Amino acid sequence: MSEKNVENQSIESLLQKLNEIVESLESDELPLEESLKQFEQGIALTKACQETLEASEKRINQLLSQD
């Protein structure tokens, strides 16, 4: 999953994909290399979610400060 794909998705979609990765990793059925790829994707998704949440928080604070 490229960074461009991550940036253009809703947080709900990102969280759903992250949940799928977690379930996959917890199954213990993946070979090591695939587990590492999944883990890397999970880290990228986590960062994208964090950035989205931070941007939303900033926007909310701006809206609240206008009153």
PyMOL commands that set and color helices and strands:
alter all, ss='L'
color gray80, all
select helices_A, chain A and resi 3-7+11-26+32-65
alter helices_A, ss='H'
color red, helices_A
deselect
rebuild
show_as cartoon
